[in-house]
Amino acid sequence: MKPTRLATAAIAAVALTVPLTLVASAAPQQLGDRPGHAKKETLRSAAPKGFYIGTAVAGGGHHEEQPYPDPFSSDRPYREVLAAEFSSVSPENQMKWEYIHPERDRYNFAAADAIVRFAKQNRQVVRGHTLLWHSQNPEWLEQGDFTPEQLREILREHITTVVKRYAGRIQQWDVANEIFTDTGALRSENIWIRELGPGIVADAFRWAHKADPKAKLFFNDFGVESVNAKSDAYYALIKQLRAEGVPVHGFSAQAHLSTRYGFPGDLETNLKRFSALGLETAITELDVRMDLPESGVPTAEQLAQQADYYQRTLTACLNVDGCDSFTIWGFTDKYSWVPVFFEGEGAATVMWDDFGRKPAYYALRSTLAKR
């Protein structure tokens, strides 16, 4: 959605509902400004030392069905903002099984390699995403007729090959992604757990650690922002695995939020209990979607609420020892996954289609600059 006069007016009006410190720079004349023209005006320059502010790198997935070419490789302005604003990058889809391992005996590293090279050129760290998941697996894997022994070897070989290729260049890996349901039960649709048993999760962490001993290895999931059945299941599992000497280093909450629902007010408390286990924590996929009016343009109140959710999520992370990685799931509405998967919802990122900054962007930058 490109900003319109209505959007400009909405941003100007946000000062009525959000503290002035968060929107002072969000004046209408700056709706379409570009990050990077002054060093202290970017998220990464405002971040405290040792704190990584990241984004997903758009590509694969829903993008292949949209009327535009691959965002990362074809959109130069997009890459310029990506380099200027962020100190960490996460491949949105380019390291998932269906892209990086499309056939049993063939890997396709081109897209992932390009992101890792870009990160090195721009002094960014990389979060690897993801090694064991129930979704976006290739047909040859999901529909193959494999024995348990063969499946185990396929997973071991995949993790070893991928992690070793990027050894020393990936800061954190989402080793096991979304393995629990909302009730805290293991997902039956996860081919690895269903066919090999829950012990395969520990093996995945061991194999990843052996392939790159310096990478930090994470569990990652949505719906775990609060203390609830799902986050409790992770807490119990991680406590058990660490007691057994399994190299689990971190726990991350994706934080796909919606203004339909209240903010997870116990986010900080939840992260702190994982930190108390000796873990690093992270926010890995933050966006804040909203129900759009008929005009398609968010109201001032909606933009204010969105900015508040972004700021509160960041503040929670900053208040937790060891929460040093904060990633938003895309930075421009132009390439957001939200409208494709959530009908009637959108405007979930911190920038408009033309990379103009929303109040949520300024809320993040202001909060980072105060630390």
Buried (B, 14 or more C-beta within 10 A) or exposed (E): BEBBEBBBEBBBBBBEBBBEEBBEBBEBEBBBBBBBEEEEBBBBBBBEEEBBBBBBBBBBBBBEEEEEEBBBBEBEEBBBBBBBBBBBBBBBBBBBBBBBBEEEEEBBBEBBBBBBEBBEEBEBBBBBBBBBBBBBBBEBBEEEEBEEEEBBEBBBEBBBBBBBBBEEBBBBBBBBBBBBBEEBEBBEEBBBBBBBEEEBBBBBBBBBBBBBEEBBBBBBBBBBBBBBBBBBBBBEBBBEBBEEEBBBBBBBBBBBBBBEEEBBEBBBEBBBBBBEEEBBBBBBBBBBBBBBEEEBBBBBBBBBBBBBBBBBBBBBBBEBEBBBBBBBBBBBBBBBBBBEEBEEBBBBBBBBBBBBBBBBBBBBBBBBBEE
